[in-house]
Every structure is written in C-alpha cells, then in structure tokens.
Amino acid sequence: MLFFTQCFGAVLDLIHLRFQHYKAKRVFSAAGQLVCVVNPTHSLKYAPTRCAVAQTSTEQGGLPPCQHHEAVHDPQLVPCTCPLFSCPWEGHLEVVVSHLRQTHRINILQGAEIVFLATDMHLPAPTDWIIMHSCLGHQFLLVLRKQEKYKGHPQFFATMMLIGTQTQAENFTYRLELNRNQRRLKWEATPRSVLECIDSVISDGDCLVLNTSLAQLFADNGSLAIGIAITTSKVHNSEAEI
Amino acid sequence: MLFFTQCFGAVLDLIHLRFQHYKAKRVFSAAGQLVCVVNPTHSLKYAPTRCAVAQTSTEQGGLPPCQHHEAVHDPQLVPCTCPLFSCPWEGHLEVVVSHLRQTHRINILQGAEIVFLATDMHLPAPTDWIIMHSCLGHQFLLVLRKQEKYKGHPQFFATMMLIGTQTQAENFTYRLELNRNQRRLKWEATPRSVLECIDSVISDGDCLVLNTSLAQLFADNGSLAIGIAITTSKVHNSEAEI
C-alpha cells in the first residue's frame, strides 16, 4: 500500500514539475492547440540599408548575405547572416538555429499547428515578436513586426521564413489566421527563405498586414493570437513529414 | 431534313444572342462561377464630413442618415440616404436598390458565390468599383475603393454592406477571397448596414485592406478578381435561402 502511495506521489510530483516547466517557458496548451506566448523583442534596431551595405562589402571579399546560394550543393553549408538586423553574426544555415536560440533566446516550438500569442501590442513601433517553429522536418521563423511604414501610422506585418534555401521553401505553404469578434482574416503563401531580407518582404507588403484599428479588433486584452499552420505544397515532399 | 437544319440554325442563333447579351452586360461565367466585370466609377467625389454635416442638419429637422433606425417597425420603411457620397438622394430602404440601379447604373447579380473582377486597378485614387449582389433574399452592396489614407500611398479597401438594417445584417457573414501567385487572402465578417457611412467603415480599416504592391501580386493584367460568398450566420435565418 505504501509502495502505491509513493508511486502516486511520484507521479503527482512529475505532473507538477512538468507544469512548472511549461509555465516557465510560457508555453501552454489550450483547447487542444499549442499556444505560445511571445513577448516583444525591444532590442532590435532596424538598418534597412544593411543589404546594400553588405552587397558592397561582398565586392571587397566579404560574405554575401541576402542572396541565394543555390550553387552550394549541401543546403546546410550555404553561408548566411543572422536574419535579425541588429546582429553582425555570419555563419552557415546549419548553425543559424543554434545562434537564434542561444544568442537571441528565441523559443522553438514543435507541431504543425500552433497559436502564436503576441503580448503588449500597445508598445510603440518598431517592435518585433519572433518565434521559431519546427515541423515537417524543417525550422521556420515567424516574425510579427510593428513598424511605421507611413510616419505616425504604425502597422503590423507578419511573415514566415524557412531556415533553408528558397528552393526548399517552395515546397511549403504557411497559413496565418486571426479570428475574433465575428471577423476572420487568413493569409496563405509560400514561405520566403531566411537568406532573404525580412525588411524587403515587409517593405514589399508581401505578408499579412494589419492596421492598428484592425489589430485591436482581433486583440484580446492587449494580446494578438495568430493561428499558424504549415503544410507541404508538393507531393514529393510528403515523406519529409515528422 | 430542312426542318432539322432550320431548328439547328435557330438554336445556334439563340446561343449567339445569349452570348451577345452576356457580353453586353459584361457579365460572364468562368470555371463554373459567375464572374462580374466591374468598371471603375470615376464620378464619385468624397465628402468625408458629410455624416457630420448631415448629423447637424438632423437637428434642424432634416433626414438623419448614417444612423440606425430600428424604431421603425418595417425595415423597408426606414429612411435612408444614397450610400454613394456624391448623391443627395434621400428616400427609404425599399427604394434604394432601384435608385442605385437607375441613377448610378450599378449592376445587380444573383447567386450565393460570385467573382467580382475590378478592372483598371492602375487608375489614381480616389476610385470606386461597386456592384450589388442579390442572394439569400436580400441585396448587398460590394464596394472596392482605392483611396490615399496616407498621402502618396494609395490602398484598396473592400467591404460588403447589407441593403437593410444592422439587425438584419447581423444574420449574415460575407467572405472576400483573393487567390493568385501562390498567395491567398481571405476576409470574413458580418456585413455592415447600408445605413452606416461607407467612409467610416473604410477609415476604421474594418474591411479587407490591400496595399498597392500586394494588390499587384493578386492582379491579372490590371484587373483584380475577388471571390465573394455570403452565408447566413444564424440558424433561424436559414429558411431565407433562395
């Protein structure tokens, strides 16, 4: 009897520890879907001219960021820079995930469908909310940015990038969905490669765009929930599913 | 034999006439879905302060536009103004459809699902593309507007309004969908009442909003195709389906 009581106690402890672990990571499951609470990243500074500057430095023998490197046979060995503009890091695709986790403390989530819950939407632009999303054998970077494209009128831009080459990215489709107050907004597209500049994707507006008033209609208590789903867009890639 | 030849000729003539009729109306069916080619309305001038002005005139005994009139028992007898800002017409809800058709020559289309094909997207702002859509026993007004909310940056705003009261509008859900170049954008919401100001819906941004670059990605040869679907959002209204 004592043995069973101890076993039961151990199970309870394990459940409690598991709960504490999830609470600490601020990742929890609600209504059967994984919800990730994402706090804003205040420290990122924007340098929209970095691509041009880097392009110039290439001519002087530097590493060429924001370009396709399909000539390298192993995609993991493609040279790339950190997709976050404040960071001077340069390396290869195979280590960019470790760099984002270790240096920028960006969480990585598993699962084909998750909910990205961005907190403190009221913070002034520029502000970023970033997570990594691991599914279908690849890692994706979701960036929600509050930015003043037109002075005095902040907008929200959300896009998903594959941590891989553009050729690999073309095998996937991502969906972002907002649903609240009898309104639903869905955006589906092919992810861009992390080798491209996030800034150019956002300045082109080739992403989910929300003005502040619409974002408020979708927000709940200052937080914006974005449902994310990734699927393979080509049949031959279906075996990559995990 | 001659009889059959004549019959066949008559059938061919009928098919030709039918084709000419559709061509003349610039409404045709493609891929099993009704496609309506909508030309821009250049003549509309915007007077965003009209609501405020009209509100003032109410105090002087004028007709109160841009307000709910739920106190009138028969929704058809609710007083209303023309939803197009250039027009001083005032009347009742039951005759606003005739006014829009006769005075503004706005086409009316039947069917729960249609494709709205707006031509000449390159025209400078402000420009409107407008049709009426008849389904589920009601008439709806679809407005696509190109407007410079931020000076020098035209955007496209699309919304659907019920030609009825707000209480009636709450029984429906409309969906606007853009689909091209491996991108899909869907907007679902409850239609507003035509008794409200279109301008306030657009200035609030509580509608489908597209910047010019995204509109170009969805456009084909200068035309933007928007799929439209209307459904009843309440069970008790399902018998209204036609």
Interface residues (C-beta under 8 A of the other chain):
Chain A: K149 Y150 H153 T173 Q182 R183 R184 L185 K186 W187 E188 A189 T190 D204 G205 D206 V209 N211 S213 L214 L217 S233
Chain B: K149 Y150 H153 T173 Q182 R183 R184 L185 K186 W187 E188 A189 T190 D204 G205 D206 V209 N211 S213 L214 L217 S233
